[in-house]
Amino acid sequence: MNIDKKQVMKALTSFYIEKVLLDIGKPILDKVSIKLYKEYHCYIPDCYEHPDYLNNVLKSVFGNSHVAISQSIKIELMEHLEDSTVQRMVNVIGN
């Protein structure tokens, strides 16, 4: 069986983003998901390759509070920083 590392990391990243948002509440996850689709025609898994979309939506939805949410996502992803795309995501959502 051939496992595509990129697909695994994309799924893992999506899981952690959804987990952090669900910890806040299902309506928050829904709001971010809807805004991602309305503004960028993408879904949470697409944020693996386009972290700027997630960053912009978090800023738009949460204002200055996006920093705490971004930090929570970064903490979840810390053990996967060997993946260059995850590393890029952590850098982008931190800004």
PETA-V943912 format. One record per backbone hydrogen bond with DSSP energy under -1.0 kcal/mol. CO is the residue of the C=O (numbers start at 1). NH is the residue of the N-H. E is the energy in kcal/mol with one decimal. If there is no record, write none. Layout:
co->[CO & CO]
nh->[NH & NH]
e->[E & E]
This chain:
co->[4 & 5 & 6 & 7 & 8 & 9 & 10 & 11 & 12 & 13 & 14 & 15 & 16 & 17 & 18 & 19 & 21 & 25 & 26 & 27 & 28 & 29 & 30 & 31 & 32 & 33 & 34 & 35 & 36 & 37 & 43 & 44 & 45 & 46 & 50 & 51 & 52 & 53 & 54 & 55 & 56 & 57 & 58 & 59 & 62 & 63 & 64 & 65 & 66 & 67 & 68 & 69 & 70 & 71 & 72 & 73 & 77 & 78 & 80 & 83 & 84 & 85 & 86 & 87 & 88 & 89 & 92]
nh->[8 & 9 & 10 & 11 & 12 & 13 & 14 & 15 & 16 & 17 & 18 & 19 & 20 & 21 & 22 & 23 & 25 & 29 & 30 & 31 & 32 & 33 & 34 & 35 & 36 & 37 & 38 & 39 & 40 & 41 & 46 & 47 & 48 & 50 & 53 & 55 & 56 & 57 & 58 & 59 & 60 & 61 & 62 & 63 & 65 & 66 & 67 & 69 & 70 & 71 & 72 & 73 & 74 & 75 & 76 & 77 & 80 & 81 & 83 & 87 & 88 & 89 & 90 & 91 & 92 & 93 & 95]
e->[-2.0 & -2.8 & -2.3 & -2.3 & -2.6 & -2.7 & -2.3 & -2.5 & -2.4 & -2.4 & -2.7 & -2.6 & -2.4 & -2.3 & -2.9 & -2.1 & -2.0 & -1.8 & -2.6 & -2.4 & -2.6 & -2.6 & -2.8 & -2.3 & -2.5 & -2.0 & -3.0 & -2.6 & -2.2 & -1.7 & -1.4 & -1.8 & -1.3 & -1.4 & -1.4 & -2.7 & -2.5 & -2.4 & -2.9 & -2.3 & -2.3 & -2.9 & -2.8 & -1.9 & -1.7 & -1.7 & -1.4 & -1.2 & -3.1 & -2.3 & -1.9 & -2.1 & -2.6 & -2.4 & -1.8 & -1.8 & -2.4 & -1.2 & -1.7 & -2.4 & -2.2 & -2.3 & -2.6 & -1.9 & -2.6 & -2.8 & -1.5]
